[in-house]
Amino acid sequence: MAPRRPSKIPDHIEMIMYPVPETRQDSSADNETSASKLADTVSDTLFKKDSLDRKLERHHITGIAFSGAVGIGFFEISSEIIALGGPVGAIIAYIFAGLVILSVLRCIAEMVSVRPVKGPLMDFPHTFVDEALGFAVGIMYWLANCMSCVTLTISAAMFTQYWPSDFSMPLAVFMLLLAIFFMNACGVQLYGNMEWVFKWMKILLLVALCIVMIAIKAGAGSGRDRRVDSKFEISPGYSPTGFFAKAGTSSVDRDQVAILGTGGRILAVWTCTTLAMFQFMGGEIVLVTAGEAKRPRRDLPTAARYMYLLPVGFYLVAILLVGLNVNYLDPRIYHSHISWYPESEPRLDGIATVLRSPFVIAIKNAGIKFLPGFLDACFIISAMTAANSALYVSSRTLFVLAQRSKHDLIVRTLGRTNNGHTPLAAIFVSFLPGLLAFLAVKSQNATFQEPIHVFGRLYTGSVLCIYGSECIAFLRFKKGLAFYHRIMDRDGKMYKLNYYRAHWQPLWAYLGLLLSSLLMIFSGWAAIYDLVARSDGVNRRDAIVDLVAAYLGPALFFCIYLLYKWRYKTQFRGLVDMRDVWFPANVPDEDDEGTGTNNSLKGGKGRFREFLSWIR
Ligand SMILES: NC(=[NH2+])NCCC[C@H](N)C(=O)O
């Protein structure tokens, strides 16, 4: 398909950038026999229907991405973060995690505005760094989303156990998986509309939680239960005390703080940041819609630029407010490194339950009765819709991977769509790992934590590798542009007019690369500490599982990369090979005029209007 010509490009440059298809054939094409050309034509005709439908409007795209980014982590795991780092440590951790997302999204937003192709997340490393890196990113992104689908499904199923009923865990997992499969299988437009509704439900939930937290701080409720606070021997204040060791006693005292002082605090905040990453991940999902977006060149860069603002903004405000309302030494706020419980409290370790949420703890302390049950229902929906997005992402990633595959059988099975342009085979295969959610079912109504934890860590570790790869791809992309600056000047007017040009680059790329690498490398340090420094009193098996979960994703990523590189002898892309930047394949037909990606030229008002139109 001939790429669409953006408006406002001078004619002589247009000829270079968007040559007619014939001129794009390279010399090897001359040698093609007419037989193979005929085969191509036949296969083109046969597989014409195997493409995705371009039906997603901007609000669908942001719905899918928002719904995928805001799952259950913030509502539930935030308690672990507050427990470890105190309210202040939690905010610092959220700022760091937000910074990683901000940096990465700035890089991919610019690349996608120049190259709005199908499967952009794997295309960028493939085109600008190394084919093997693109492959590793594709496979690991697929796997990571399958794993996050498992984690989110288990969480949703465990939340159903809050109400006393006959709704057993196996039944809950089964019904959730069924719902997720059918929502994905019923066509992209319906799916997009559903996710748009879920996005608004989640926004309302976040706003409501903030309002309730402000009200409680102002004295709402039938009175704060101060009895819990009085049990603690350390007065918590707001900042972290230090890094806690594992302990199983019934009260907390200073001996249980393994590393005191500034070092301990820094380590506590670092561990919080690793945990917070799970909550912030998912903003990049906007790019996965590239194959189904109606106007990818216009909508994707804008959505990628603004995508992080809503979740990050809400998360920061809400964590600040909830931190003011809970005592971070409250035994009901759980983290595996702080596991003491007064005998009177039910042990909640490992159980995803509304009772672990810091918001619910604050609400219960304030004596508001009916809200926990209502919030539980909201959390089930939130987790389920994020699992829904995870299946959407994994199926589309697998579909694009299959279409790019060198093996005909894979192209003709997983790379196909049904008559409604839904990649059913890819959806089904990506759904299968979801059955691992049944692992969480120990017995009727009993639950255990390990699968949630392991799959969640696997997802985080893998996505951190992908974020690092996107930053490297951006650095190469920028170098490539500098190399070909006579054809396309990143600082020139034409570029600024037609594409999104992120300010302060390559600073964001370096920052994203540095933070994601550090987070990946040191994500398992607490487990190593448990194993090495405090061998007594620590459950070694737990620590080993923790360690494996932290590093399995990155290890798999590097293995896949090296294996592909070794098998296909791929080379790093030289700058000269980056002609692809200006000859993007598969740029879709867009049904509106112009690219409209660059709002910075529209001035403050234009940008604000753009932002509002995106929020819808
Ligand atoms: N669609 C996904 N893969 N979502 C996984 C991201 C998890 C999400 N950030 C959460 O806090 O629950």
The ligand as an ORCA input file, in Angstrom:
! r2SCAN-3c Opt
* xyz 1 1
  N      -2.830     -4.548     30.317
  C      -1.888     -4.863     31.080
  N      -0.960     -5.632     30.656
  N      -1.875     -4.353     32.281
  C      -0.866     -4.650     33.234
  C      -0.508     -3.439     33.952
  C      -0.920     -3.513     35.356
  C      -1.555     -2.258     35.826
  N      -0.651     -1.143     35.725
  C      -2.029     -2.424     37.246
  O      -1.691     -1.636     38.077
  O      -2.768     -3.333     37.524
*
